């Protein structure tokens, strides 16, 4: 057997291997993994004053440091991105949204594709974290479980799974166990009669849900409308109030209940707006910022004269419009009393436009009487704390994800400046806009 050709080939391959440059171990501070965002005025989401001419150093998608340029310690080989002239805020956290289930004006279209679509839409408007409070399916949990990566470039998702609606105590236990098996981030229930049109979950049922959820280490968020129900579910141990109290003004006992257990309150003012605003064509339907990412199929449907006339004559629309005024008063009173407010919108269902409604929510909160600083805190640090996400997001601090928004104007001067988005970054990666 002639081995010479084989030997010759082996020698040639060996020489070639010696001639090739050896792959060096990946430097954790190489330019491909470290970025320095320079020159911006940074509002970091804490109680510290803004930092002028700041440098944000990011490594593997997480913040290493935020400091004035003179004290910044960015590696010499870091990729540098200038944000000169911009104001940077933490990415917005929506404590009450929904994803994946709506196309046009129809629900029931949950899919992985729609989940990703919605998370990209949220991110395009600076909403970099969404806590979905219901209707979540496997594709949503898959998106959640794959997002702790430095390559992420869409909004983060946390999920409640199916909203529980048990009819008996035994069903309550069973449904809680099913959601726990899905590894939900919170349990969601509704204690509401939809303006007297549907039965309300009775106390023995929601008490059973809350008790079982707590045994399994899960918190419970409650959709509600009435002050008496809000007091009752808090007394039963509810952990998160997922909508405004809208039937009457809140009182001191309710405030004391919230503060005693540090339970957060989520106003969802734009949810109320969506119930009556389409009695005519809203002015923001012509806003280029809205139209850039809106579902135009839904926009055209909402312009139809017959639909608008129906809403104009709707008794429920009129009642929700009146309820918004109560919600505004309650938000101001609760905020002034020191109750923690978590910005949320209930976006995702038809006619509740993701991303854009969050920016409008911030403006609504300011119109209700909150200062821009309080509004911004509710949409960043406080929302993250309320949803127990503050170890990862909500402020721009070391070891948290580099999720932030670069604005062309200062939101502390006027909260409507959150609309003036120059760029959005998730894990330090630019979001497609």
C-alpha positions as CSV (number, residue, x, y, z in Angstrom):
1,X,0.0,0.0,0.0
2,X,1.5,3.4,-1.0
3,X,1.3,5.8,1.9
4,X,3.3,8.6,0.3
5,X,0.3,10.7,-1.0
6,X,-1.4,10.5,2.4
7,X,1.8,11.5,4.2
8,X,2.3,14.4,1.8
9,X,-1.2,15.6,2.3
10,X,-0.9,15.4,6.1
11,X,2.4,17.4,6.0
12,X,0.7,20.1,3.8
13,X,-2.3,20.3,6.2
14,X,0.0,20.6,9.2
15,X,2.0,23.4,7.6
16,X,-1.2,25.2,6.7
17,X,-2.4,24.9,10.3
18,X,0.9,26.3,11.5
19,X,0.6,29.3,9.1
20,X,-2.9,30.2,10.2
21,X,-3.2,32.7,13.1
22,X,-4.2,31.1,16.3
23,X,-7.6,32.1,17.8
24,X,-7.0,34.1,20.9
25,X,-9.3,33.6,23.9
26,X,-12.2,36.1,23.9
27,X,-11.2,39.2,25.8
28,X,-14.1,40.1,28.1
29,X,-13.3,43.8,27.4
30,X,-12.8,43.5,23.7
31,X,-14.4,46.2,21.5
32,X,-17.0,43.8,20.2
33,X,-18.3,43.3,23.7
34,X,-17.8,46.7,25.3
35,X,-19.6,49.9,24.3
36,X,-19.2,53.4,25.6
37,X,-22.2,55.7,25.1
38,X,-20.8,59.2,25.4
39,X,-21.9,62.8,25.8
40,X,-25.5,62.5,27.0
41,X,-27.3,64.0,30.0
42,X,-28.3,60.9,31.9
43,X,-31.3,60.7,34.2
44,X,-30.4,57.3,35.8
45,X,-33.8,56.7,37.4
46,X,-32.5,56.9,41.0
47,X,-32.9,59.9,43.2
48,X,-29.6,61.2,42.1
49,X,-29.5,64.4,40.0
50,X,-28.9,64.1,36.3
51,X,-25.4,63.6,35.1
52,X,-24.2,66.0,32.4
53,X,-21.8,64.8,29.7
54,X,-22.0,61.3,31.0
55,X,-20.5,58.1,29.7
56,X,-22.4,54.8,30.0
57,X,-20.1,51.8,29.8
58,X,-21.8,48.6,28.7
59,X,-20.3,45.1,28.6
60,X,-22.2,42.0,27.4
61,X,-25.4,43.9,27.4
62,X,-25.2,45.1,31.0
63,X,-24.1,48.4,32.5
64,X,-20.6,48.6,33.9
65,X,-20.8,52.2,35.0
66,X,-22.5,55.5,34.5
67,X,-20.3,58.5,35.3
68,X,-19.2,62.0,34.1
69,X,-16.9,61.8,31.2
70,X,-13.9,63.0,33.3
71,X,-14.3,60.0,35.6
72,X,-15.5,57.4,33.1
73,X,-13.3,54.2,32.8
74,X,-14.1,52.9,29.3
75,X,-11.5,50.6,27.8
76,X,-9.5,52.1,25.0
77,X,-10.8,49.6,22.5
78,X,-14.5,50.0,23.4
79,X,-16.9,50.8,20.6
80,X,-17.9,54.5,21.1
81,X,-21.4,55.7,20.4
82,X,-22.0,59.5,20.7
83,X,-25.2,60.6,22.3
84,X,-24.1,64.2,22.5
85,X,-27.0,66.6,23.0
86,X,-29.4,63.8,24.0
87,X,-31.1,63.2,27.3
88,X,-31.0,59.5,28.3
89,X,-33.6,57.9,30.6
90,X,-34.1,54.2,31.6
91,X,-36.2,52.2,29.3
92,X,-39.9,52.5,30.1
93,X,-41.4,49.6,32.1
94,X,-45.1,48.9,31.5
95,X,-46.5,47.1,34.5
96,X,-49.8,46.1,32.7
97,X,-49.8,45.2,29.1
98,X,-50.7,42.3,26.8
99,X,-49.0,40.7,23.8
100,X,-49.4,38.3,21.0
101,X,-53.2,38.0,20.8
102,X,-54.6,40.8,18.6
103,X,-54.6,41.4,14.8
104,X,-56.6,44.4,13.7
105,X,-59.7,44.6,15.8
106,X,-59.8,40.8,16.6
107,X,-58.4,38.9,19.5
108,X,-57.7,35.1,19.4
109,X,-54.7,35.3,17.2
110,X,-52.0,34.3,19.7
111,X,-48.8,33.3,18.0
112,X,-45.0,33.5,18.4
113,X,-44.9,35.8,15.4
114,X,-47.4,38.2,17.0
115,X,-45.5,38.1,20.3
116,X,-42.3,39.2,18.7
117,X,-44.1,41.8,16.6
118,X,-45.7,43.3,19.7
119,X,-42.4,43.3,21.6
120,X,-40.7,45.1,18.8
121,X,-43.5,47.7,18.6
122,X,-43.3,48.4,22.3
123,X,-39.5,48.8,22.1
124,X,-39.8,51.2,19.2
125,X,-41.6,53.6,21.5
126,X,-39.1,53.2,24.3
127,X,-41.0,50.6,26.3
128,X,-38.3,48.1,26.9
129,X,-40.0,45.9,29.5
130,X,-43.6,44.7,29.4
131,X,-45.4,42.8,32.2
132,X,-48.2,41.0,30.4
133,X,-51.2,40.5,32.8
134,X,-53.1,37.8,31.0
135,X,-53.8,35.6,28.0
136,X,-50.2,34.5,27.8
137,X,-49.4,31.2,26.1
138,X,-46.3,29.1,25.4
139,X,-44.8,31.4,22.9
140,X,-44.8,34.3,25.4
141,X,-43.1,32.2,28.0
142,X,-40.5,31.1,25.4
143,X,-39.8,34.7,24.6
144,X,-39.4,35.5,28.3
145,X,-37.1,32.5,28.9
146,X,-34.8,33.5,26.0
147,X,-34.3,37.2,26.7
148,X,-31.5,37.2,29.2
149,X,-28.9,37.6,26.4
150,X,-26.6,40.4,25.3
151,X,-28.0,40.2,21.8
152,X,-31.6,41.2,22.7
153,X,-33.1,44.0,20.6
154,X,-36.8,44.0,21.5
155,X,-38.8,44.6,24.7
156,X,-38.5,42.2,27.6
157,X,-41.5,40.2,28.6
158,X,-42.9,38.9,31.8
159,X,-46.2,37.0,31.9
160,X,-49.1,36.1,34.1
161,X,-50.4,33.2,31.9
162,X,-54.2,32.6,31.7
163,X,-56.4,34.9,33.8
164,X,-58.0,32.7,36.4
165,X,-61.8,32.5,36.5
166,X,-62.7,29.5,38.8
167,X,-66.2,28.8,39.9
168,X,-65.4,26.8,43.0
169,X,-62.7,26.7,45.6
170,X,-61.5,23.4,44.2
171,X,-61.2,25.0,40.8
172,X,-59.3,27.9,42.3
173,X,-56.7,25.5,43.7
174,X,-56.5,23.6,40.5
175,X,-56.1,26.7,38.3
176,X,-53.5,28.2,40.5
177,X,-51.5,25.0,40.4
178,X,-51.8,24.9,36.6
179,X,-50.4,28.4,36.3
180,X,-47.6,27.7,38.8
181,X,-46.7,24.7,36.6
182,X,-46.3,27.2,33.7
183,X,-43.9,29.2,35.9
184,X,-45.9,32.4,35.6
185,X,-44.5,35.6,37.0
186,X,-47.7,36.5,38.8
187,X,-51.3,35.2,39.1
188,X,-54.1,37.4,37.6
189,X,-57.8,37.5,38.6
190,X,-60.7,39.8,37.8
191,X,-63.1,41.0,40.5
192,X,-65.4,43.2,38.4
193,X,-68.9,43.0,37.0
194,X,-68.2,45.1,33.9
195,X,-70.6,47.8,34.9
196,X,-73.2,45.4,36.1
197,X,-73.3,43.2,33.0
198,X,-71.5,40.0,34.3
199,X,-71.2,38.1,37.6
200,X,-68.4,39.2,39.9
201,X,-66.0,36.7,41.4
202,X,-67.2,36.0,44.9
203,X,-65.0,36.6,48.0
204,X,-64.7,32.9,48.9
205,X,-63.2,32.2,45.4
206,X,-60.7,35.1,45.2
207,X,-59.7,34.3,48.8
208,X,-59.0,30.7,47.8
209,X,-56.9,31.9,44.8
210,X,-54.9,34.3,46.8
211,X,-54.3,31.8,49.6
212,X,-53.2,29.1,47.2
213,X,-51.0,31.4,45.1
214,X,-49.2,32.6,48.3
215,X,-48.7,29.0,49.4
216,X,-47.0,28.4,46.0
217,X,-44.8,31.5,46.3
218,X,-46.8,33.6,43.7
219,X,-48.2,37.1,44.0
220,X,-51.7,38.0,42.8
221,X,-52.7,41.0,40.7
222,X,-56.4,42.0,40.7
223,X,-58.4,43.7,37.9
224,X,-61.1,45.7,39.6
225,X,-63.3,48.8,39.4
226,X,-64.9,49.5,42.8
227,X,-63.4,50.8,46.0
228,X,-65.2,48.3,48.2
229,X,-63.7,45.4,46.1
230,X,-60.3,47.0,46.3
231,X,-60.5,47.1,50.1
232,X,-61.8,43.5,50.2
233,X,-59.1,42.0,48.0
234,X,-56.4,43.9,49.9
235,X,-57.8,42.5,53.1
236,X,-57.6,39.0,51.5
237,X,-53.9,39.6,50.6
238,X,-53.9,40.8,47.0
239,X,-50.4,42.0,46.0
240,X,-51.1,44.4,43.1
241,X,-54.0,46.6,42.1
242,X,-54.1,46.4,38.3
243,X,-56.5,49.2,37.5
244,X,-57.7,52.5,39.0
245,X,-60.5,52.6,41.5
246,X,-63.1,54.4,39.4
247,X,-66.5,54.4,41.2
248,X,-65.7,56.8,44.0
249,X,-62.9,58.8,45.6
250,X,-60.4,56.7,47.6
251,X,-60.4,57.2,51.3
252,X,-57.8,57.1,54.1
253,X,-58.5,53.5,55.1
254,X,-57.8,52.4,51.6
255,X,-54.6,54.5,51.5
256,X,-53.5,53.0,54.8
257,X,-54.1,49.4,53.5
258,X,-51.9,50.0,50.4
259,X,-49.1,51.6,52.4
260,X,-49.2,49.1,55.2
261,X,-48.3,46.3,52.9
262,X,-46.5,48.4,50.3
263,X,-49.0,47.3,47.6
264,X,-48.6,49.1,44.2
265,X,-51.4,50.8,42.3
266,X,-51.5,50.8,38.5
267,X,-53.8,53.5,37.0
268,X,-54.2,52.4,33.4
269,X,-55.8,55.7,32.4
270,X,-55.5,55.1,28.7
271,X,-57.6,52.0,29.1
272,X,-60.5,54.3,30.0
273,X,-59.6,56.6,27.1
274,X,-59.9,53.7,24.7
275,X,-63.5,53.1,25.8
276,X,-64.9,56.4,24.6
277,X,-62.3,58.3,22.4
278,X,-63.3,56.6,19.1
279,X,-66.7,58.3,19.1
280,X,-64.8,60.5,16.6
281,X,-61.5,60.3,14.9
282,X,-58.8,61.2,17.5
283,X,-56.3,63.9,16.5
284,X,-53.4,61.6,17.1
285,X,-54.5,59.3,14.2
286,X,-52.6,61.8,12.0
287,X,-49.5,61.8,14.2
288,X,-46.5,60.3,12.2
289,X,-45.1,58.8,15.4
290,X,-48.4,56.9,15.9
291,X,-48.8,55.9,12.3
292,X,-45.2,54.6,12.0
293,X,-46.0,51.5,14.0
294,X,-49.8,51.4,14.4
295,X,-51.9,48.5,13.0
296,X,-53.5,50.4,10.1
297,X,-56.2,47.8,9.7
298,X,-57.4,48.8,13.2
299,X,-57.0,52.5,12.5
300,X,-59.2,52.3,9.4
301,X,-61.8,50.3,11.3
302,X,-62.0,52.9,14.1
303,X,-62.6,55.6,11.5
304,X,-65.8,54.0,10.2
305,X,-68.8,56.3,10.8
306,X,-71.1,53.4,12.0
307,X,-68.6,52.3,14.6
308,X,-68.0,55.9,15.8
309,X,-71.8,56.5,16.1
310,X,-72.2,53.3,18.1
311,X,-69.5,54.5,20.6
312,X,-71.0,57.9,20.7
313,X,-74.4,56.4,21.8
314,X,-72.9,53.8,24.2
315,X,-73.9,54.1,27.8
316,X,-70.9,52.1,28.9
317,X,-68.6,54.5,27.0
318,X,-70.2,57.4,28.8
319,X,-69.8,55.8,32.2
320,X,-66.2,55.0,31.6
321,X,-65.5,58.5,30.5
322,X,-67.0,59.8,33.7
323,X,-65.0,57.1,35.6
324,X,-61.8,58.5,34.1
325,X,-62.3,61.7,36.0
326,X,-62.6,59.7,39.2
327,X,-59.5,57.8,38.3
328,X,-57.5,61.0,37.7
329,X,-58.5,62.3,41.2
330,X,-57.6,59.1,42.8
331,X,-54.2,58.9,41.2
332,X,-53.3,62.3,42.4
333,X,-54.5,61.6,46.0
334,X,-52.7,58.3,46.2
335,X,-49.5,59.6,44.7
336,X,-49.5,62.6,47.1
337,X,-50.1,60.1,50.0
338,X,-46.9,58.2,49.1
339,X,-48.5,55.1,47.6
340,X,-46.2,53.6,45.0
341,X,-47.6,54.0,41.5
342,X,-46.7,51.6,38.7
343,X,-47.3,53.0,35.2
344,X,-49.4,50.6,33.2
345,X,-51.9,50.9,30.3
346,X,-53.6,47.6,29.6
347,X,-52.5,47.9,26.0
348,X,-52.6,44.9,23.6
349,X,-56.4,44.3,23.1
350,X,-58.0,45.9,20.1
351,X,-57.8,49.7,19.8
352,X,-55.3,49.9,22.6
353,X,-52.1,50.7,20.7
354,X,-48.9,49.4,22.2
355,X,-46.0,51.7,22.7
356,X,-47.8,54.9,21.7
357,X,-50.4,54.6,24.5
358,X,-47.6,54.3,27.0
359,X,-46.3,57.7,26.0
360,X,-49.8,59.1,26.2
361,X,-50.3,57.5,29.6
362,X,-47.3,59.5,30.9
363,X,-48.9,62.7,29.7
364,X,-52.3,61.7,31.2
365,X,-50.6,61.1,34.6
366,X,-49.1,64.6,34.4
367,X,-52.5,66.1,33.6
368,X,-53.8,64.4,36.7
369,X,-51.4,66.4,38.7
370,X,-48.2,64.4,39.0
371,X,-44.9,66.1,38.4
372,X,-42.8,65.0,35.5
373,X,-40.3,63.5,38.0
374,X,-43.0,61.4,39.6
375,X,-44.4,60.3,36.3
376,X,-41.0,59.2,35.0
377,X,-40.3,57.4,38.3
378,X,-43.6,55.5,38.0
379,X,-42.6,54.4,34.5
380,X,-39.1,53.2,35.3
381,X,-37.8,52.6,38.8
382,X,-41.2,52.2,40.6
383,X,-42.8,50.0,38.0
384,X,-39.8,47.8,38.1
385,X,-39.9,47.6,41.9
386,X,-43.6,46.9,41.9
387,X,-43.2,44.0,39.5
388,X,-40.1,42.8,41.3
389,X,-37.9,43.4,38.3
390,X,-35.6,46.0,39.8
391,X,-32.7,43.7,40.0
392,X,-32.5,43.8,36.2
393,X,-34.2,47.0,34.9
394,X,-35.8,50.3,35.9
395,X,-32.6,52.3,36.6
396,X,-29.3,52.8,34.9
397,X,-26.9,51.3,37.4
398,X,-24.1,48.8,37.4
399,X,-25.0,45.1,36.7
400,X,-28.5,46.0,35.3
401,X,-29.4,45.5,31.6
402,X,-28.4,48.5,29.4
403,X,-32.0,49.3,28.4
404,X,-32.4,53.0,27.8
405,X,-33.9,55.7,25.6
406,X,-32.1,58.7,24.1
407,X,-34.4,61.7,23.8
408,X,-34.0,65.0,21.9
409,X,-35.4,67.0,24.9
410,X,-35.7,66.8,28.7
411,X,-38.7,64.9,30.0
412,X,-38.2,66.5,33.5
413,X,-39.0,69.9,31.9
414,X,-42.1,68.5,30.1
415,X,-43.1,64.9,30.2
416,X,-44.4,65.1,26.6
417,X,-40.7,65.2,25.6
418,X,-40.8,61.4,25.9
419,X,-42.2,61.5,22.4
420,X,-39.0,63.0,21.1
421,X,-37.2,59.7,20.7
422,X,-33.8,59.7,19.0
423,X,-32.9,56.1,19.7
424,X,-33.8,53.1,21.9
425,X,-31.3,50.6,23.2
426,X,-32.0,47.1,24.7
427,X,-28.9,45.4,26.2
428,X,-27.0,48.2,24.5
429,X,-28.3,47.2,21.1
430,X,-30.1,49.7,18.9
431,X,-33.8,48.9,18.4
432,X,-35.2,49.1,14.9
433,X,-37.5,52.1,14.7
